[in-house]
Amino acid sequence: MSDLIPSITITEFHKLKASEIKELKAVEVLSDGNHLFTVIIPHGDEVARDFIKTQAEYLALKANILGGKELDEIKEKVMV
């Protein structure tokens, strides 16, 4: 768990409405006490939000290079 940002469980996260999520600070989402994903919600003026979004996209690109599956690949497994 991160000491830098707050954390919530996946169950708590699922209960939130989109409008409530938009109000959150960045949070770490946990499942069974383990990091599942980090939610980054940009706040501030348009320039700040665009900068944060761009930085998140670059970080996501780096993570995707290392692995992971496309949504279609996962859905195909479920259907088989």
Order of alpha helices (4+ residues) and beta strands (2+ residues): beta-alpha-alpha-beta-beta-alpha-alpha
